[in-house]
């Protein structure tokens, strides 16, 4: 019984780490994957490096997205698209009352 009690803090520590670190990260990865799969031509996106553009097409062979920018068309990996920045770009902003 005493040996079981000595492992209890380690089990509790793992439980806390799972709840506060591992599980939220897994949920975030699922949201990002779903977002990348649901992109369609014409969607405005922002890459993690800060490039703004519009989805022009997809390359299934490379698992990439072709983004049209002011400078031309660029090919980026689907994982390079930022979920948070793209969502904030596409959400309508409230009009400020003066």
Contact map, one row per residue, 1 for C-alpha under 8 A:
11111000000000000000000000000000000000000000000000000000000000000000000000000000000000000000000000
11111100000000000000000000000000000000000000000000000000000000000000000000000000000000000000000000
11111110000000000000000000000000000000000000000000000000000000000000000000000000000000000000000000
11111111000000000000000000000000000000000000000000000000000000000000000000000000000000000000000000
11111111100000000000000000000000000000000000000000000000000000000000000000000000000000000000000000
01111111100000000000000000000000000000000000000000000000000000000000000000000000000000000000000000
00111111111000000000000000000000000000000000000000000000000000000000000000000000000000000000000000
00011111111100000000000000000000000000000000000000000000000000000000000000000000000000000000000000
00001111111110000000000000000000000000000000000000000000000000000000000000000000000000000000000000
00000011111111000000000000000000000000000000000000000000000000000000000000000000000000000000000000
00000011111111100000000000000000000000000000000000000000000000000000000000000000000000000000000000
00000001111111110000000000000000000000000000000000000000000000000000000000000000000000000000000000
00000000111111111000000000000000000000000000000000000000000000000000000000000000000000000000000000
00000000011111111100000000000000000000000000000000000000000000000000000000000000000000000000000000
00000000001111111110000000000000000000000000000000000000000000000000000000000000000000000000000000
00000000000111111111000000000000000000000000000000000000000000000000000000000000000000000000000000
00000000000011111111110000000000000000000000000000000000000000000000000000000000000000000000000000
00000000000001111111111000000000000000000000000000000000000000000000000000000000000000000000000000
00000000000000111111111100000000000000000000000000000000000000000000000000000000000000000000000000
00000000000000011111111100000000000000000000000000000000000000000000000000000000000000000000000000
00000000000000001111111110000000000000000000000000000000000000000000000000000000000000000000000000
00000000000000001111111111000000000000000000000000000000000000000000000000000000000000000000000000
00000000000000000111111111100000000000000000000000000000000000000000000000000000000000000000000000
00000000000000000011111111110000000000000000000000000000000000000000000000000000000000000000000000
00000000000000000000111111111000000000000000000000000000000000000000000000000000000000000000000000
00000000000000000000011111111100000000000000000000000000000000000000000000000000000000000000000000
00000000000000000000001111111110000000000000000000000000000000000000000000000000000000000000000000
00000000000000000000000111111111000000000000000000000000000000000000000000000000000000000000000000
00000000000000000000000011111111100000000000000000000000000000000000000000000000000000000000000000
00000000000000000000000001111111110000000000000000000000000000000000000000000000000000000000000000
00000000000000000000000000111111111000000000000000000000000000000000000000000000000000000000000000
00000000000000000000000000011111111100000000000000000000000000000000000000000000011000000000000000
00000000000000000000000000001111111110000000000000000000000000000000000000000010000000000000000000
00000000000000000000000000000111111111000000000000000000000000000000000000000000000000000000000000
00000000000000000000000000000011111111100000000000000000000000000000000000000000001000000000000000
00000000000000000000000000000001111111100000000000000000000000000000000000000110100000000000000000
00000000000000000000000000000000111111100000000000000000000000000000000000000000000000000000000000
00000000000000000000000000000000011111110000000000000000000000000000000000000000000000000000000000
00000000000000000000000000000000001111111010000000000010000000000000000000000000000000000000000000
00000000000000000000000000000000000001111110000000000010100000000000000000000000000000000000000000
00000000000000000000000000000000000000111110000000000111100000000000000000000000000000000000000000
00000000000000000000000000000000000000011111000000000111000000000000000000000000000000000000000000
00000000000000000000000000000000000000111111100000000110000000000000000000000000000000000000000000
00000000000000000000000000000000000000000111110000011110000000000000000000000000000001001100000000
00000000000000000000000000000000000000000011111000011110000000000000000000000000110011001000000000
00000000000000000000000000000000000000000001111111111000000000000000000000000000110011001000000000
00000000000000000000000000000000000000000000111111110000000000000000000000000001110011000000000000
00000000000000000000000000000000000000000000011111100000000000000000000000000001110010000000000000
00000000000000000000000000000000000000000000011111100000000000000000000000000001000000000000000000
00000000000000000000000000000000000000000000011111110000000000000000000000000000000000000000000000
00000000000000000000000000000000000000000000011111111000000000000000000000000000000000000000000000
00000000000000000000000000000000000000000001111001111100000000000000100000000000000000000000000000
00000000000000000000000000000000000000000001110000111110000000000011110000000000000000000000000000
00000000000000000000000000000000000000001111100000011111000000000011100000000000000000000000000000
00000000000000000000000000000000000000111111100000001111100000001111000000000000000000000000000000
00000000000000000000000000000000000000001100000000000111110000001111000010000000000000000000000000
00000000000000000000000000000000000000011000000000000011111000001110000000000000000000000000000000
00000000000000000000000000000000000000000000000000000001111100111100000000000000000000000000000000
00000000000000000000000000000000000000000000000000000000111111111100000000000000000000000000000000
00000000000000000000000000000000000000000000000000000000011111110000000000000000000000000000000000
00000000000000000000000000000000000000000000000000000000001111110000000000000000000000000000000000
00000000000000000000000000000000000000000000000000000000001111110000000000001000000000000000000000
00000000000000000000000000000000000000000000000000000000011111111000000000001100000000000000000000
00000000000000000000000000000000000000000000000000000000011111111100000000111100000000000000000000
00000000000000000000000000000000000000000000000000000011111000111110000000111100000000000000000000
00000000000000000000000000000000000000000000000000000011111000011111000011110000000000000000000000
00000000000000000000000000000000000000000000000000001111100000001111100011110000000000000000000000
00000000000000000000000000000000000000000000000000001111000000000111111111000000000000000000000000
00000000000000000000000000000000000000000000000000011100000000000011111111000000000000000000000000
00000000000000000000000000000000000000000000000000001000000000000001111100000000000000000000000000
00000000000000000000000000000000000000000000000000000000000000000001111110000000000000000000000000
00000000000000000000000000000000000000000000000000000000000000000001111111000000000000000000000000
00000000000000000000000000000000000000000000000000000001000000000111101111100000000000000000000000
00000000000000000000000000000000000000000000000000000000000000000111100111110000000000000000000000
00000000000000000000000000000000000000000000000000000000000000011110000011111000000000000000000000
00000000000000000000000000000000000000000000000000000000000000011110000001111101000000000000000000
00000000000000000000000000000000000000000000000000000000000001111000000000111111100000000000000000
00000000000000000000000000000000000100000000000000000000000000111000000000011111100000000000000000
00000000000000000000000000000000100100000000000000000000000000000000000000001111110000000000000000
00000000000000000000000000000000000000000000001110000000000000000000000000011111110000000000000000
00000000000000000000000000000000000100000000111100000000000000000000000000001111111001000000000000
00000000000000000000000000000001000000000000111100000000000000000000000000000011111111000000000000
00000000000000000000000000000001001000000000000000000000000000000000000000000000111111100000000000
00000000000000000000000000000000000000000000000000000000000000000000000000000000011111110000000000
00000000000000000000000000000000000000000000111100000000000000000000000000000000011111111000000000
00000000000000000000000000000000000000000001111000000000000000000000000000000000111111111100000000
00000000000000000000000000000000000000000000000000000000000000000000000000000000001111111110000000
00000000000000000000000000000000000000000000000000000000000000000000000000000000000111111110000000
00000000000000000000000000000000000000000001110000000000000000000000000000000000000011111110000000
00000000000000000000000000000000000000000001000000000000000000000000000000000000000001111111000000
00000000000000000000000000000000000000000000000000000000000000000000000000000000000000111111100000
00000000000000000000000000000000000000000000000000000000000000000000000000000000000000000111110000
00000000000000000000000000000000000000000000000000000000000000000000000000000000000000000011111000
00000000000000000000000000000000000000000000000000000000000000000000000000000000000000000001111100
00000000000000000000000000000000000000000000000000000000000000000000000000000000000000000000111110
00000000000000000000000000000000000000000000000000000000000000000000000000000000000000000000011111
00000000000000000000000000000000000000000000000000000000000000000000000000000000000000000000001111
00000000000000000000000000000000000000000000000000000000000000000000000000000000000000000000000111
